[in-house]
Amino acid sequence: MTASLTTPAGLAATALTALLVCAAPAVLPPTASASTPPSTAPVSSTAPVSSTGVPFAGAVPDQSTAESGNPFVDGWYADPDVAIYGGRYWVFPTTSARYAEQTHLDAFSSTDLVRWTKHPNVLTTADVPWAEFAVWAPAPIERDGKYFLYFAANDIQDDSEVGGIGVAVADRPEGPYRDAIGEPLVAAFHNGAQPIDQDVFIDDDGQAYMYYGGWGHANVVKLNRDMTSLGTFADGSTFKEITPSGYVEGAQMFKRGGRYYLMWSEGGWTGPDYSVSYAIADSPTGPFAKLDKVLAQDPAVARGSGHNSVLNIPGTDTWYVVYHRRPLSETDGNHRQLAYDRMHFNADGTIRRIAMKVRDDFADGNALGWKTRGGTWSATGGRYRAGSSPGGKALLDTNFADFTQDTDVTITSGGGDAGIAFRVTGATEGADAYRGYYAGISAAGRVVLGRADGTWTPLGSAAVPVVLGKAHRLRVTAAGASIRVYVDDLATPRISVTDATHRSGANGVRVFNAGATFDNVAVDHLTTGLALGRPATGTPSCSPSEGPEKAVNGSVGGGNADKFCSSVTGARLQVDLGAVRTVGRFEVDHAQAGGEQAAYNTRAFRISVSDDGVRWTPVVDVVDNTAATTVHPVTGVSGRHVRLDVAVPTQTAEQAARVYELRAYG
């Protein structure tokens, strides 16, 4: 459940809650149409004010995600709800355990969303005479100097059982909270809604509402000023059904730009279809028509992403979604963890689909989410530190196939190397005791890439400047069989190979006979290229099997027949992106990337863009290339058509131009 309070400026400093559930499908559905178009009214931003209405004295985080890593607290928890009290951010979750063990609630607080303090047992069943077990989805909110905590208990299955939604009160955010009325506030089913998963919201006019409901039905009720009794609507009713399409549980309300956003969870709480959808209305009572599913599982990151709350940083239009999810390697339904990610809005007020990002800068002083296999590891001083060992590994619980991983690597001692392990499966303790790949740097001035499967197979190496005690940015990009390794210069790969042995697995870090520190770990899905599979034309090809379509098929592993080849002077490749697209980077795979000799790499070429295919603007000029793969970051570039013109096709007198792949990324 959740509780939220809109600040006087109209920015919701929300305290939303949580629900007992799980993940969502990997592919999100297309956005549905709304019954009422979203508002385009600007969202105001004034001096920060906390949920208690007093000036906010805490940090104002502006992060892309939990930069110090998800989960952000230790332990099995679910259904998080948030509040801002004074200068601290508070999270109140469900204890994720068997129903009989769910007899207490913990809370966590932070001044910066990075370092968290645990407050155990803020509410227990000993302080609620009618509650026995299944204490779920706490919803915190403050009013008139009192701190209220709404909760569900006993998981009642019909009106003959004792239980439902209760309310507790305390004098401090950390409690202890005591039962406020001696009985449930909502003790029965109304409109088919099981009395669980409550969210409390106070509107700009001071009227408080509670949104709740399980079993596929959602209700809204008014709360009186005392926050412990129910009011009535103008028609004399107390319980108003607002169930949107797809609703299962976990109602969440917040306000932005004068509009009311209802979020909820769909699917089964232990299954991969658990997810979060939303609607927007002009009234706190709806009607609420589903707009889109905005948070779902990512098979590379986590499952069971749901039962969310929303956090708005006071005085800003910065928003985060706080939710629970299940690690990929966990099969116990109750093994859920707390996470948060950035939530963005489109210009029309709709919510963009939320990406679960993988980051860790270790500023929180822990390595939650990492599992080690050999070696000695510690997270101190804002870095992940590894002592020298013959192959110690630390791995995230991920399963990426095509990705980019960036990591700062500092060699601190020893003559060996340290770096990135990726596509790892079956890891145990031992130098090569895993299946996967590893790219590392050494103080001797080398970067190496190899494949492990109980033994070590070198795949490539190159000389690079490496300074002992200095951080070097190491990047690995893997796309199908193509693997590229970058050191400091992120535009030109030091190693580029083709190897299809291992196709997906965990990401992490590794040392081999060297001590090292690691920092600023980031793993991202490799963006699908804008040119991939698009219509391509060009000058006459060397043979019918080497046409321009081969340069946009996403593969370089097919040998000589997997490229565009043209012997015409001034060879040209042109791709239609289908619409005017913004481009931030071009990449070109030349002859050596496809297994041919380096002498056939394109020496000089130009890339241009056009909106209409007639008027062209040059954006990349290369005059002396020798590399197998070239990467070309650009800014302010857009167009529907991309053209690559070859000026000098090879390093020799050979006149056949070879382009194995032309990629464009937004």
Residue, then its C-alpha position, 0 to 999 in steps of 0.5 A: m500500500t501507499a500513502s501520499l501527500t501533495t505539497p502546496a506546490g502541487l508536487a506529490a511527496t508521496a508515501l506509497t505502498a507495497l503489495l504481495v506479488c511478483a513479476a511481469p512479461a518481458v515484452l510490454p504491450p503497446t500503450a492503450s488509449a486513454s478515455t481522457p487525454p493527459s494534461t500538458a499543464p506544467v508541474s511547478s517546483t518551489a522550495p522543498v517541503s517534506s510530507t509533514g509540510v515543513p521545509f525539507a532539510g535532506a539531500v535532493p538526489d538526482q540519480s538515473t537509478a539506485e546508483s549504489g545498487n539494487p537491492f538498496v537494503d539487506g533482507w527479504y522484503a516486499d510491498p514498499d511504501v515511502a514517506i518523507y519526514g523532515g530531512r529523511y526518506w522513509v521506506f516501510p515494507t512487508t516482511s517477506a516470509r511465510y504468513a505465520e512469520q509475518t508478525h512485524l514490520d521494519a522500516f528503513s530511513s535515509t538522508d540521501l537514498v544511498r545509506w540506509t538505517k534499519h528500524p526494526n519492529v516498528l509495529t508488531t502483532a503484540d501491539v494489535p490485539w486482533a492481528e495474528f499474522a500476514v501483516w502486509a503492505p504498510a502505508p505511512i502518512e503524517r497528519d496534525g503531528k501524528y504518524f499513522l501506519y495503515f496495514a492489512a492483517n490476517d488475510i481474511q477469506d470471507d466476512s466471517e473471519v477477523g481481520g482486514i485493514g488496520v491503522a496504528v499511530a505513533d509520535r515518531p516516524e520510527g514508532p513504536y506504533r500502537d493500534a489506534i482503534g482496537e479493531p480493523l478500519v475495514a473488516a469486510f469485503h465490499n464490491g468484491a475487494q479483499p481488504i488488503d493493500q491500502d494506500v493513503f493520499i491527502d489531496d490539496d484541499g485536505q481531504a484524505y482518501m484510502y485506495y485498497g483492494g485485492w482479488g481483482h477489485a479496487n475501492v476508494v474511501k474517504l478518511n475523516r480528519d482524525m484519519t481513523s474513521l471513514g467518511t461518506f461521498a456526496d451520494g451517501s456511499t462509503f465504498k466506491e469501486i474504481t477497478p480498472s482493467g487488469y487490476v489485481e492488487g496494490a493500489q497506489m495514488f499520487k498527483r502530478g500536474g493537477r491530475y490523479y495517477l492510479m497505479w496497481s499490480e497485475g498478475g500473480w505475485t509469485g509468477p513472471d507476469y507480476s507487473v505495474s500498470y497505471a491510469i490518469a484521471d481528473s478526479p481522485t475517484g476516477p474513472f480510471a482507464k488503463l493507459d499502459k504497463v510501465l514496470a515489468q520483469d526483465p529476464a536479464v535483471a530480475r523477475g516479479s517486479g511489482h507492488n510499487s510506491v512512488l517517491n517525488i523529491p520535494g521541490t523538484d520534478t524528480w520521481y522514483v518508483v520503489y518496488h520489490r522484485r525477485p532475483l533471477s536465481e531465487t525460486d522461493g516466492n517469498h525471496r523478494q528484495l527492495a529496489y528503486d529506479r527513476m520514473h520519467f514522464n512524457a511531455d503530455g504527462t504519461i509515464r515512460r516505461i521504466a527500465m530496471k538498471v544495473r549499477d553499483d558505485f559502492a558508495d553505500g559501503n556494501a556489496l548487496g546483490w554480489k556473490t563471490r567465488g574465491g578470493t577476498w572481497s570487501a566494499t569500503g571507501g566507495r570501492y569494491r576491493a579484491g585481494s590478489s588471488p588466482g581467479g577470485k570472482a564476484l558476480l551479479d545475479t544477471n543473465f545478459a546476452d547482448f550488453t555493454q558493461d563499463t567498470d572502473v578497474t584499478i590495479t593495486s598490486g601484483g603482476g597479474d590482471a583484473g577486469i570484467a567477467f561476463r556471460v558467466t555460468g556454473a561459477t565455482e572457486g578456481a582460476d578457470a572454474y566457470r563457463g564464460y568470458y573475461a577481459g582484464i588489464s595488467a600493470a604490465g600494459r596489456v589487455v587480454l580477452g579469453r574464454a573459460d570452460g574449466t580451462w583458459t582459451p586466449l582470444g585476443s590481447a593488445a598493448v595499452p597504457v596501464v598505471l598501477g594505482k590509477a583507475h582505468r575505464l574498461r568496457v566490454t560490448a557483446a552482441g551475438a558472437s561479436i565481442r569488443v573490449y575498450v580501455d579508456d578510449l571508448a570509441t576504438p576497441r582494443i580487441s575485437v573478436t568473434d566467438a559464439t561459445h557462450r551466449s548469455g550469463a552473469n556479469g561481474v568482476r575478476v582478479f588473477n594474481a593481482g589486487a584491484t579495486f572496482d567502481n562505477v559498475a554499469v551493465d546495460h542492454l545493447t540498444t537494438g540498432l536503428a539500421l538493423g534489418r532496414p532496407a539497404t541499397g548500394t553500388p553493384s556488389c561483388s557477387p549476388s551473395e554479398g549484397p547491401e542487405k548483408a551489412v544490416n543483418g546483425s551478423v559478422g560471423g558468416g565469413n565472406a558471404d556475410k558482408f556487403c562487397s562492391s568493387v565499384t570506384g566510390a562504393r556506396l551503401q545506403v540504409d532507410l531507417g523508416a522515419v527521421r531518427t535521432v542518431g548518437r553513434f555509428e559503428v562500422d565493422h570492416a573486413q577484419a571484424g569478419g575474419e578477413q585480413a586487416a589489409y582489407n579494412t576500409r581506409a577512408f570513408r564518409i557517413s552522411v544523413s538525409d531526411d529525404g534521400v536527396r539532400w545529404t549532410p556529412v557527419v563522419d569523415v575518416v581518412d586513415n583507418t586501420a581498425a577492424t571496427t570503428v565507432h563514431p559518436v555524434t551529436g545533433v544528428s538526425g535523418r531518415h537515410v544513412r549513407l556510407d561512401v567509400a573513398v579508399p577501400t583497403q590498405t592496399a591496391e585492392q579495390a573491393a570495399r568490404v562492409y560487414e556491418l553498419r550500425a546506427y544507435g539512438 
